[in-house]
């Protein structure tokens, strides 16, 4: 039996970053070459986005942001695993 993981923490770094969580659902999943027709049932896409204050760049300008996701075993989320131990993995 596979061990399932659950995302428990988001750290988004950048100006006015927000979490955008989406799922392609059935029609879009079928059009995605790297996604199986039924994969949408078991997935979420998590992306960082600047929503409240969009960033407009002029030619030659650049902006950098970073998104970090921490993934821990689902037993951590159920309270069966010591959080200090999980963070040391």
C-alpha positions as CSV (number, residue, x, y, z in Angstrom):
1,X,0.0,0.0,0.0
2,X,1.5,3.4,-1.0
3,X,2.1,5.9,1.8
4,X,0.1,9.1,1.1
5,X,1.5,12.5,1.7
6,X,-0.4,15.7,2.5
7,X,0.8,19.2,2.1
8,X,0.7,20.9,5.5
9,X,2.6,24.1,5.1
10,X,3.1,26.7,2.5
11,X,5.9,29.3,2.5
12,X,5.5,31.8,-0.3
13,X,8.2,34.4,-0.7
14,X,7.8,37.5,-2.8
15,X,5.7,40.7,-3.0
16,X,2.0,40.2,-2.2
17,X,2.1,36.5,-2.9
18,X,-1.0,34.4,-2.5
19,X,-1.7,30.7,-2.9
20,X,-3.7,29.7,-6.0
21,X,-5.1,26.2,-5.7
22,X,-6.7,24.7,-8.8
23,X,-7.6,21.4,-10.5
24,X,-7.9,21.0,-14.3
25,X,-11.0,18.7,-14.0
26,X,-11.9,16.2,-16.6
27,X,-11.9,18.1,-19.9
28,X,-8.7,20.0,-19.3
29,X,-7.0,17.0,-17.9
30,X,-7.6,15.1,-21.1
31,X,-6.0,17.9,-23.1
32,X,-2.9,17.9,-20.9
33,X,-0.2,15.6,-22.3
34,X,1.4,15.0,-18.9
35,X,-1.8,14.2,-17.1
36,X,-3.8,11.0,-17.4
37,X,-7.5,11.2,-18.2
38,X,-8.4,10.3,-14.6
39,X,-5.5,11.9,-12.8
40,X,-7.5,15.1,-12.0
41,X,-9.4,13.0,-9.3
42,X,-6.2,12.8,-7.2
43,X,-4.4,16.1,-7.7
44,X,-4.3,19.8,-6.9
45,X,-2.1,22.4,-8.4
46,X,-0.6,24.9,-6.0
47,X,1.0,28.0,-7.4
48,X,2.1,31.4,-6.1
49,X,0.5,34.4,-7.6
50,X,0.5,38.2,-7.2
51,X,-3.2,38.9,-7.1
52,X,-3.9,42.0,-5.1
53,X,-1.1,44.1,-6.6
54,X,-0.1,42.7,-10.0
55,X,3.4,43.3,-11.0
56,X,3.9,45.1,-14.4
57,X,7.3,44.8,-16.0
58,X,8.8,47.1,-18.6
59,X,11.0,45.6,-21.3
60,X,14.3,44.4,-19.8
61,X,13.0,44.5,-16.2
62,X,12.7,41.4,-14.1
63,X,11.0,40.2,-10.9
64,X,11.8,37.2,-8.9
65,X,9.7,35.2,-6.5
66,X,10.0,31.8,-4.9
67,X,7.5,29.2,-3.7
68,X,8.4,26.5,-1.2
69,X,6.2,23.6,-0.3
70,X,6.8,21.3,2.6
71,X,5.4,17.8,2.3
72,X,5.0,15.6,5.4
73,X,3.6,12.1,5.8
74,X,-0.2,12.1,6.4
75,X,0.4,10.6,9.8
76,X,1.8,14.0,10.9
77,X,-1.6,15.6,10.0
78,X,-3.5,13.0,12.0
79,X,-1.5,13.7,15.1
80,X,0.3,10.3,15.1
81,X,3.7,11.7,14.4
82,X,5.7,14.2,16.6
83,X,5.9,17.5,14.6
84,X,9.5,18.1,15.7
85,X,10.6,14.7,14.3
86,X,8.7,15.3,11.0
87,X,10.5,18.6,10.5
88,X,13.9,17.0,10.9
89,X,13.3,14.5,8.0
